[in-house]
Amino acid sequence: MIQPNTINFKEIFSIQNIIIYFIIINLIGFFVMWLDKQKAKRGNWRIQEKTLFIITALGGGIGTIAGMYTFKHKIRKIGFVIGFPFITILEIITIIWFVLQ
Protein backbone atom coordinates (compact mmCIF):
# COMPACT_ATOMS: atom_id res chain seq x y z
CA MET A 1 0.00 0.00 0.00
CA ILE A 2 1.27 3.45 -0.92
CA GLN A 3 1.75 5.88 1.96
CA PRO A 4 0.20 9.30 1.42
CA ASN A 5 2.58 12.23 1.49
CA THR A 6 2.84 13.68 4.95
CA ILE A 7 3.76 17.22 5.78
CA ASN A 8 6.92 17.52 7.81
CA PHE A 9 6.38 20.69 9.86
CA LYS A 10 9.88 20.52 11.32
CA GLU A 11 11.30 21.01 7.83
CA ILE A 12 8.83 23.73 6.89
CA PHE A 13 9.32 25.67 10.14
CA SER A 14 13.08 25.24 10.34
CA ILE A 15 15.12 28.07 11.82
CA GLN A 16 16.54 28.80 8.39
CA ASN A 17 13.07 29.14 6.81
CA ILE A 18 11.82 31.30 9.68
CA ILE A 19 14.80 33.64 9.31
CA ILE A 20 14.27 33.83 5.54
CA TYR A 21 10.58 34.63 6.13
CA PHE A 22 11.38 37.46 8.55
CA ILE A 23 13.96 38.94 6.19
CA ILE A 24 11.50 38.87 3.28
CA ILE A 25 8.51 40.26 5.23
CA ASN A 26 10.64 43.10 6.61
CA LEU A 27 11.99 43.95 3.16
CA ILE A 28 8.38 43.99 1.94
CA GLY A 29 7.43 46.28 4.85
CA PHE A 30 10.27 48.67 4.06
CA PHE A 31 9.42 48.66 0.33
CA VAL A 32 5.70 49.23 0.96
CA MET A 33 6.45 52.25 3.14
CA TRP A 34 8.66 53.66 0.36
CA LEU A 35 6.01 52.92 -2.26
CA ASP A 36 3.24 54.57 -0.22
CA LYS A 37 5.43 57.63 0.30
CA GLN A 38 6.03 57.87 -3.47
CA LYS A 39 2.31 57.56 -4.12
CA ALA A 40 1.63 60.28 -1.54
CA LYS A 41 4.11 62.64 -3.22
CA ARG A 42 2.42 62.14 -6.58
CA GLY A 43 -1.13 62.30 -5.23
CA ASN A 44 -1.85 58.78 -6.51
CA TRP A 45 -4.10 56.11 -5.03
CA ARG A 46 -2.53 55.05 -1.71
CA ILE A 47 -1.88 51.77 0.06
CA GLN A 48 -4.55 51.20 2.70
CA GLU A 49 -3.45 51.82 6.26
CA LYS A 50 -4.81 48.45 7.33
CA THR A 51 -2.46 46.83 4.77
CA LEU A 52 0.49 48.53 6.43
CA PHE A 53 -0.67 47.24 9.82
CA ILE A 54 -1.20 43.73 8.44
CA ILE A 55 2.36 43.64 7.10
CA THR A 56 3.58 44.79 10.51
CA ALA A 57 1.47 42.15 12.27
CA LEU A 58 2.82 39.42 9.97
CA GLY A 59 6.31 40.10 11.29
CA GLY A 60 7.37 43.08 9.18
CA GLY A 61 7.51 45.55 12.04
CA ILE A 62 11.20 46.29 11.81
CA GLY A 63 10.90 46.97 8.08
CA THR A 64 7.82 49.16 8.37
CA ILE A 65 9.28 51.13 11.28
CA ALA A 66 12.58 51.57 9.44
CA GLY A 67 10.69 52.67 6.33
CA MET A 68 8.50 55.02 8.32
CA TYR A 69 11.49 56.93 9.70
CA THR A 70 13.79 56.58 6.67
CA PHE A 71 11.19 58.09 4.36
CA LYS A 72 9.58 60.31 7.02
CA HIS A 73 6.26 58.71 6.20
CA LYS A 74 3.35 58.48 8.66
CA ILE A 75 5.54 59.92 11.44
CA ARG A 76 2.89 62.47 12.35
CA LYS A 77 0.19 59.83 12.77
CA ILE A 78 0.15 58.69 16.39
CA GLY A 79 -1.48 55.38 15.46
CA PHE A 80 1.58 54.46 13.41
CA VAL A 81 4.18 55.93 15.76
CA ILE A 82 2.74 53.92 18.66
CA GLY A 83 1.04 51.07 16.78
CA PHE A 84 3.96 49.72 14.75
CA PRO A 85 6.37 49.49 17.72
CA PHE A 86 3.62 48.12 19.98
CA ILE A 87 2.81 45.30 17.55
CA THR A 88 6.51 44.58 17.03
CA ILE A 89 7.24 44.44 20.76
CA LEU A 90 4.28 42.11 21.33
CA GLU A 91 5.59 39.83 18.58
CA ILE A 92 9.09 39.79 20.06
CA ILE A 93 7.71 38.97 23.52
CA THR A 94 5.56 36.21 22.02
CA ILE A 95 8.52 34.71 20.14
CA ILE A 96 10.66 34.78 23.29
CA TRP A 97 7.87 33.15 25.25
CA PHE A 98 7.52 30.33 22.71
CA VAL A 99 11.28 29.80 22.53
CA LEU A 100 11.55 29.52 26.32
CA GLN A 101 8.72 26.98 26.56
C-alpha positions in Angstrom: 0.0 0.0 0.0 1.3 3.5 -0.9 1.8 5.9 2.0 0.2 9.3 1.4 2.6 12.2 1.5 2.8 13.7 4.9 3.8 17.2 5.8 6.9 17.5 7.8 6.4 20.7 9.9 9.9 20.5 11.3 11.3 21.0 7.8 8.8 23.7 6.9 9.3 25.7 10.1 13.1 25.2 10.3 15.1 28.1 11.8 16.5 28.8 8.4 13.1 29.1 6.8 11.8 31.3 9.7 14.8 33.6 9.3 14.3 33.8 5.5 10.6 34.6 6.1 11.4 37.5 8.6 14.0 38.9 6.2 11.5 38.9 3.3 8.5 40.3 5.2 10.6 43.1 6.6 12.0 43.9 3.2 8.4 44.0 1.9 7.4 46.3 4.8 10.3 48.7 4.1 9.4 48.7 0.3 5.7 49.2 1.0 6.4 52.3 3.1 8.7 53.7 0.4 6.0 52.9 -2.3 3.2 54.6 -0.2 5.4 57.6 0.3 6.0 57.9 -3.5 2.3 57.6 -4.1 1.6 60.3 -1.5 4.1 62.6 -3.2 2.4 62.1 -6.6 -1.1 62.3 -5.2 -1.9 58.8 -6.5 -4.1 56.1 -5.0 -2.5 55.1 -1.7 -1.9 51.8 0.1 -4.6 51.2 2.7 -3.5 51.8 6.3 -4.8 48.4 7.3 -2.5 46.8 4.8 0.5 48.5 6.4 -0.7 47.2 9.8 -1.2 43.7 8.4 2.4 43.6 7.1 3.6 44.8 10.5 1.5 42.2 12.3 2.8 39.4 10.0 6.3 40.1 11.3 7.4 43.1 9.2 7.5 45.5 12.0 11.2 46.3 11.8 10.9 47.0 8.1 7.8 49.2 8.4 9.3 51.1 11.3 12.6 51.6 9.4 10.7 52.7 6.3 8.5 55.0 8.3 11.5 56.9 9.7 13.8 56.6 6.7 11.2 58.1 4.4 9.6 60.3 7.0 6.3 58.7 6.2 3.3 58.5 8.7 5.5 59.9 11.4 2.9 62.5 12.4 0.2 59.8 12.8 0.2 58.7 16.4 -1.5 55.4 15.5 1.6 54.5 13.4 4.2 55.9 15.8 2.7 53.9 18.7 1.0 51.1 16.8 4.0 49.7 14.8 6.4 49.5 17.7 3.6 48.1 20.0 2.8 45.3 17.6 6.5 44.6 17.0 7.2 44.4 20.8 4.3 42.1 21.3 5.6 39.8 18.6 9.1 39.8 20.1 7.7 39.0 23.5 5.6 36.2 22.0 8.5 34.7 20.1 10.7 34.8 23.3 7.9 33.2 25.3 7.5 30.3 22.7 11.3 29.8 22.5 11.6 29.5 26.3 8.7 27.0 26.6 
